[in-house]
Each structure stands twice: as C-alpha cells, then as structure tokens.
Amino acid sequence: MQSRHCGAVTMKAKTNAMKSVQDIVDLASAYYGSAVLFAAIDCRVFENVESGTLDTSSRGTRLLADACVAEGLLEKRDGKYFNTPASKIALIPGGKADLTKAIRYNRDVYPAWGKLSEFVRTGRPVERPQIHLGEDSVRTKAFAAAMFGRAMGIGRSVVPMLDFAPGDGRILDLAGGPAAYAILIAQANPGVKIVTVDLPAISAEAAQYVANSNLSGRIECRAGDYHSDEYENGAYDAVTIFGALHQESPDQILDILKRAKRALRKGGRIFILDMMTDDTHTSPTFSALFAINMALTTENGWVFSDGELKKWLSEAGFSPETTLHVPPPMPHWLVTAVSL
C-alpha cells in the first residue's frame, strides 16, 4: 500500500502541557464533538442552513443543530441557525476550502480508534489497508475522494513553496494518490510534465481526476508500486513524495529514497511532504496521535522526525537542505534535498 494514507483533518497543534482534572474530563468526551461534526456533514446540516431549508421540526435535527452551535460550528440567533465563516468555506461541498470529503475519511477510521487497546495488545493493525486500496471498490473510491479533497486543500499552500529550478521539465510523483498534487503542480508550472505513480486501483482514480482537469496530455498516471519499481535512470529533474512515507518502516523508506535518487539527474531535487514530529516523537500533539492512526490501519505506520528523514536522505545519496513548515491547519513539514 502506498497511496497517501493520511488523517483528513487535524486539530490545532499545541504544546504538551500537563492536563488539569477538567482537561481530563474534557478529553474523555472529546469524541462527542467529532461525532456531531460527522453526523452534521452526513445529514447536510451546513448545506441546508446556508440554503435556508434546515427543518428543525424533528427532535433529532434540532438536537444536532444545537450541538453544532455548542461546538462553534453554527450560530443561533432568535431561534434561527447560521453558518459560521469557517463552516461556510470548509463544511459546505464546493466551498473555498471544502473539507467535507476529507472529514469523511476521519469518520471512516473512527471505528478503528475504538480498537486501540487491541492494537496495544497485539501490535497489529486492526483493519486491512487493502480495503481502501483496491480490495473494496466502494471504500477505494471514497478513500480516493477524501484524499483528493484533503490534498487539494493542503496543496494550495504547499505548491507555492516548491522551488523548482529553471529548466525542470520532468517530475516523478511517487505514491501520487488521486493526483491532486500533480494537478496543482502542473497548473502552477505550465512547462512541466509529470509521471504520477500509485497502485492500480488508485492510479485509475487518479486518471479520472486528471482527465476532469484537462491535463491528460501533461500528467501520466502510471500503475505501479514504489516499494519495488525501478524508474528511468536519471530521467527526472525532480521527485515528489507527499504524505506517503509515514506508512513505511525505516528500511523501506531508505530503499524508496535510493531508487528515487537513481531516477533523478545529478543536481535534481527531491521534495518530501509529510506529518513529522520533533526528535522526541511527542510534538506536535497531532503528529504523535497521527502515528497511532497509522499504526491502527497500516502494517508499519508511524510518524518520523525531520532529523530522521534527513539522515535517510544522506544515506541515500542526497544533500538535505531546508525544512519548511506548511501553514495551518495541517502540521506538515516540507523537506528538500539535492541529488549528489
């Protein structure tokens, strides 16, 4: 499995402060708010509020809408409900920063978190990763849609941070998922051509998204497996690996990086975007929690530090350069290195 397997929406990064008794009580019921958000999206609450068609005559809808107000997702004035500025752009399909498909991924892994103690006892994931990577066509399509929506949101911040060199014309996008990043890179860099690689079922979804964006002539969606693929030697000016390496073991990461280097011309650069931690593996908070999410749903999932990544890059024959922090809400870090 190689497609970008990431939690769709994150909580605010914060310091690892010790919790008070009240904080502990709040933490124990934090999932109430998540359940309210998931249900409100499923029941189209935010869409109906915006169109003025929310029917609160039923007890269930009224209680859900009031819970949304309590959680700060809606406002209530004179008995009427209104979307907040954030809800308008993020929780209505088609909004400026639509996160609805991405949030549905969090909903889909919700049951896995209820089996955390089982994972602790066994050390094994509690669901099969293959379910959403081709084995179950419905889950695969839903996963691809969630990852596309999430990546489009993150990518609008990340793509302007990619400092491609003049003359860079061919880019290899490994574990490219549904091609959201490839699409954004192609749109921002009219001269480039991109080969985006992922497992066959995900690659097929990517091809459809690329076609819908009228970029089939510049983006090739190649079915493959970055755990074993060999690419055209020295044929690429840049390689991107966005949101994928956190599901691999250190040995797998090093092997993937070595084969990526062989695909690059000398002086070509690799850009790696991922959820990372500091050297303690405990901060940012969300990254430490996300490591559990990956362990619950993949064989080798975790979250590494940027220091560890730079060590592997050096071992693979790169010269690590910058680490940049992606703007909120996602605590992603972008690491760049040059092929020696």
NORGINOR-V188708 format. One record per backbone hydrogen bond with DSSP energy under -0.5 kcal/mol. NH is the residue of the N-H (numbers start at 1). CO is the residue of the C=O. If there is no record, write none. Layout:
NH & CO
NH & CO
This chain:
5 & 243
6 & 4
17 & 15
24 & 20
25 & 21
26 & 22
27 & 23
28 & 24
29 & 25
29 & 26
30 & 27
32 & 29
33 & 29
33 & 30
34 & 30
35 & 31
36 & 32
37 & 33
38 & 34
39 & 35
40 & 36
41 & 37
42 & 38
43 & 39
44 & 41
45 & 40
48 & 44
49 & 45
50 & 46
51 & 47
52 & 48
52 & 49
53 & 48
54 & 48
56 & 54
62 & 58
63 & 59
64 & 60
65 & 61
66 & 62
67 & 63
68 & 64
69 & 65
70 & 66
71 & 67
72 & 69
73 & 68
74 & 68
75 & 82
77 & 80
80 & 77
82 & 75
84 & 73
88 & 84
89 & 85
90 & 86
91 & 87
95 & 92
97 & 89
98 & 95
99 & 90
103 & 99
104 & 100
105 & 101
105 & 102
106 & 102
107 & 103
108 & 104
109 & 105
110 & 106
110 & 107
113 & 109
114 & 110
114 & 111
115 & 112
116 & 113
119 & 115
120 & 116
121 & 117
122 & 118
123 & 119
126 & 296
127 & 296
129 & 127
131 & 128
132 & 129
133 & 130
135 & 130
136 & 130
136 & 131
137 & 135
140 & 136
141 & 137
142 & 138
143 & 139
144 & 140
145 & 141
146 & 142
147 & 143
148 & 144
149 & 145
150 & 146
151 & 147
152 & 148
153 & 149
154 & 150
155 & 151
156 & 152
157 & 154
158 & 154
159 & 155
161 & 158
162 & 158
162 & 159
163 & 161
164 & 162
168 & 165
169 & 167
171 & 193
172 & 238
173 & 171
173 & 195
174 & 172
174 & 240
175 & 197
176 & 173
176 & 197
179 & 176
183 & 179
184 & 180
185 & 181
186 & 182
187 & 183
188 & 184
189 & 185
192 & 189
193 & 169
194 & 218
195 & 171
196 & 194
196 & 220
197 & 173
198 & 222
203 & 199
204 & 200
205 & 201
206 & 202
207 & 203
208 & 204
209 & 205
210 & 206
211 & 207
212 & 208
213 & 209
214 & 211
215 & 210
218 & 215
219 & 215
220 & 194
220 & 218
221 & 219
222 & 196
222 & 220
223 & 221
224 & 198
228 & 225
229 & 225
234 & 262
235 & 232
236 & 263
237 & 170
238 & 170
239 & 269
240 & 172
241 & 271
242 & 174
243 & 241
243 & 273
247 & 244
248 & 245
253 & 249
254 & 250
255 & 251
256 & 252
257 & 253
258 & 254
259 & 255
260 & 256
261 & 257
262 & 258
263 & 259
264 & 260
264 & 261
265 & 236
267 & 339
268 & 265
269 & 237
270 & 337
271 & 239
272 & 335
273 & 241
273 & 271
274 & 333
276 & 274
276 & 331
277 & 304
278 & 283
281 & 278
285 & 14
288 & 284
289 & 285
290 & 286
291 & 287
292 & 288
292 & 289
293 & 289
294 & 290
295 & 291
296 & 292
297 & 293
298 & 294
300 & 247
301 & 294
302 & 246
306 & 277
309 & 305
310 & 306
311 & 307
312 & 308
313 & 309
314 & 310
315 & 311
316 & 312
317 & 313
317 & 314
318 & 313
319 & 338
320 & 318
321 & 336
324 & 334
326 & 324
326 & 332
330 & 327
332 & 330
333 & 274
334 & 324
335 & 272
335 & 333
336 & 322
337 & 270
338 & 319
339 & 268
340 & 317
